[in-house]
Amino acid sequence: MQDALILKLIIVALAATFVAVILALVLSFNVIHKLMKHNTNLLSEVRERDEQQASTKEAFFQTEHELHIAEEELRKAQDKINDMMRQANQADRADTLLQQEINDVTNVADMTDEQLMNWIDAQMDRVGLHRNPDVTLKEIAQTLGLTQRRVTQAIKARKDDNTLAEYLTTKRLLEGCRLLVEQPNWTVDAVAHEAGFGGTTTFRTIFRNRFGMSPKQYREKKRLMD
């Protein structure tokens, strides 16, 4: 009888233990489920925050890029304004020069051959007609607003270089000398072309005949003198 009672108590105890274990497992499962759900929510929030940060960075870089574009456009606009101002200043200077030329031409009729030649020489330097290897007497006269006869007469009155060909050759040689010194990195070919000679060989030959040295030797001599 006593043994039966003990057995019942053991069974009850085991049953209670089993129920307690089941309840513990259920509770543990609920806790784990809540923790997993909480972790899932945290991960979702982290991803959302990362996406927001990435979106913010992208917006920042886009804004920075647009700012650079705006700065470049502003620079271009400023350059255009500066160009327009330079053109306006050049136009003002051109108007002044034109008025001066009108005044000069008005006085040409009263000039002596020597005075006229000085005026022609100055205009040739300003316009650079001698730098054109194919320039003609007609072009020179038309550009300067003179007759061909008047130009020829003024050149003939010179003591030296009293033909158009000789005069132009001297102008081109002087231009070549200037460029040899002022443009030390230019080749002799480039100098010859810019000065108005039809070819480098012609330039070298005339230069040596006039100055007794080659263009290269002249440049080196000037460099040593400076």
Residue pairs with C-beta under 8 A, 6 or more apart in sequence:
101 145
104 119
105 145
108 116
108 119
108 145
108 146
108 150
111 119
113 153
113 154
113 157
114 157
116 150
116 154
117 154
117 155
117 157
117 158
120 144
120 146
120 151
120 154
120 155
123 143
123 144
124 130
124 140
124 171
127 143
129 135
129 139
129 140
129 143
130 168
130 171
130 172
130 175
130 196
131 172
131 175
131 194
131 195
131 196
132 139
132 196
133 196
133 197
133 198
135 168
135 196
137 148
137 151
137 152
137 164
138 148
140 151
140 164
141 147
141 148
141 150
141 151
144 151
151 164
152 164
155 161
155 162
155 163
155 164
155 167
156 162
156 163
158 167
160 166
160 170
161 167
161 169
161 170
168 196
169 206
171 196
172 195
172 196
172 197
172 203
173 195
173 206
173 207
173 210
175 194
175 195
175 196
176 191
176 192
176 195
176 197
176 203
176 207
176 215
177 218
179 186
179 191
179 194
179 195
180 186
180 188
180 191
180 215
180 218
180 219
180 222
181 219
181 222
183 190
183 191
184 219
184 223
186 194
188 200
188 203
188 204
188 215
188 216
189 200
191 203
191 215
192 199
192 200
192 202
192 203
192 204
192 215
193 200
195 203
197 203
197 206
203 215
204 214
204 215
207 213
207 214
207 215
207 218
208 214
211 218
213 221
